[in-house]
Each structure stands twice: as C-alpha cells, then as structure tokens.
Amino acid sequence: MQNLPKNKKIILFDGVCNLCNGAVQFIIKHDKKDNFRFVALQSELGIEICKYIGVDQKKIDSIILYNPGVAYYLKSSAAIEIADNLGGIYSLLSVFKILPEKLRNYLYDYVAKNRYKWYGKKESCMIPTVELKAKFL
C-alpha cells in the first residue's frame, strides 16, 4: 500500500466504540516515541487496508495493528504488541504472550462482544482535535 507514513505502525480501531476511542486516547497520550497512526475501521482507508492485508471486516471484531511491509496483528496479539511498543511499564504486558493465544483471544472476544453494552457507542466516528489530526490517517 502506498501513501502510508513510513516507519509508523497503524492501529485500526472501531471508530464508534467508546472503549476503543478511550484506548486510542490512552495510546496517543503514552506514545512518547510517536510510533503510531490511527485509522477507523469504518473509514475508506480502514476498509482499503483490511482488504490489502486480507482481513474480512465482517468477521473481525478487533483492533488491528498493521506494520506496513512487515506484519499485522489481531485481537490480543495486537494489544500486547501495542503495549510493548509504548515501552516503559506497559511493555511488561508482553508477559501475557506466555498464555496460549486461544485463551487470550477468548478473553479478548468476550470484552469485544460486550463493549457496546458496557461502554456505549457513538453515532459516528470521533473527530480528532486540531492538535491530534496528524495522528489520524
């Protein structure tokens, strides 16, 4: 894919999910090395990236971490990789890699399935402030 920023990892997230938007705000606040850029799964670019990497959006209820030209991660693996890239105390969450991925994803899917019920849902995707616009593609 062209026109993606070089040396940045792209986090695709559910743009209408309050939990997901909170996670994006948390990542932005703690991304001291400016590693990440963000794309709503519902956006044209989000749809295009999913098609490019072969992820069927209708079957995925997940955050996706896409490292262009290298790899992509889904569900709990994406969350762990993101935490690891934030560094500091957050990289300690990589200890969860010792758990079987199937177990991690079972827990992840449970939260994902209930996220709208527990945290609510927006009518439309979040619109970033002027200061944060550069973080979103």
ZIDAGI-V677713 format. One record per helix or strand of 2 or more residues. SS is the DSSP state (h for helix, s for strand). FROM is the first residue (numbers start at 0). LEN is the number of residues. If there is no record, write none. Layout:
SS:FROM:LEN
SS:FROM:LEN
This chain:
s:8:5
h:17:13
s:35:5
h:43:10
h:56:3
s:63:4
s:70:4
h:74:12
h:87:11
h:100:19
h:132:3
